[in-house]
């Protein structure tokens, strides 16, 4: 099972991820935020780059931002993304660098 073991801010809304198999990848999070904004308007807060940089790694290797999802009933939840999805939609760091050279 893939797990994120390290995360760091890369640029814009991109994160550099290191997985438990030691693969290093870049994840562009802006398309994910834009898609999820349709369902969770409270994710607009994540467009604040300072808040975006406060990403954490959960116990299962997922990425999350604490207390970001607000439901109409008043309950507040973390916003998270599974490590498997992070792995599938991210780009190996070597390929990412070559894309923009």
N, C-alpha and C positions, 0 to 999 in steps of 0.2 A: 504494500500500500504506500502510495506517495504521500509525503508530508513536507510542508515547508519548514525548514529548520532555521532560515535566516531571511530577513526582509530588510531592504533599505530603499530609501527614496532614490530614484534614478534621474528623472527630469519630467517636467510637465505633470501628467497624471500617470506616469510610468513607475513601476517598482521593479527593482532587481531582486530576484528570488533565488535562493539556494535550496535544493530539495535534498531529502535524505539519501538519494543515490549520488549526491554531489553535482548533479546537473545545475548549471547556472542559466537562468532565463530572465527575459524582460517581459513584463506583463503591462500592456496598455490598458489602463482601467477606465478611461473615459467612455468607450463604447458600452461598457457594463453599467456605468452610472447612468448614462443616457437611456439605456433600455429599462433599467429598474426604476427610473424616475416616473415612468408611466404608472406604476403601481404604488410607489412610495414617495410622495411629494417631499417628505422630510429629508430625502437624500440630497436635496439642494445644498444642505449644509456641507456635504462632502466636496462640493466644488470649491470650498475654501481650502486653498493649498496647505495652509498650516494645519487644519484638521485632517486633511488627507494624509499628511506625513505622520500622523499619530496611529497608523496601522499597527496592529499587534498580531501575534501568532497564538492561536488557541491550542488547547491540549491535544487536539486531533491533527494538528498541523495546518489548520485552516487560517485564513486571514480574516481579521475582524476589526470593526470599529465599534467601540462600546457605546451603548445607549443611543443609537442613531435612528432606529426605526420607531416611529410613533404611530400607534393604531388609533382609530377613532374612539375606541373605548377608554383611551388614556394609558394603555399599557405601553411600555417602552422595552424594546428588544435590541440586541446587538445586530449589526449588519455584517454578515459573513459570506465567504465564498470558499467552497471546498477545495482542498489541496489538489484533488484530481482534476477539477475544472481549471484551476490555476495552471497546472502542468500542461493540459491539453491546448489551452488557448494562448499560452505564452510562447515567445520566440527564443531559441537558444541565443545566448549573448553574442557569440561569434557571428551568427547570421544577422542579428540586429545591427551590429556595428558595420558589417559589410553592406547592408542595405542603404546606408546613408553616407558612404565614402565616395 
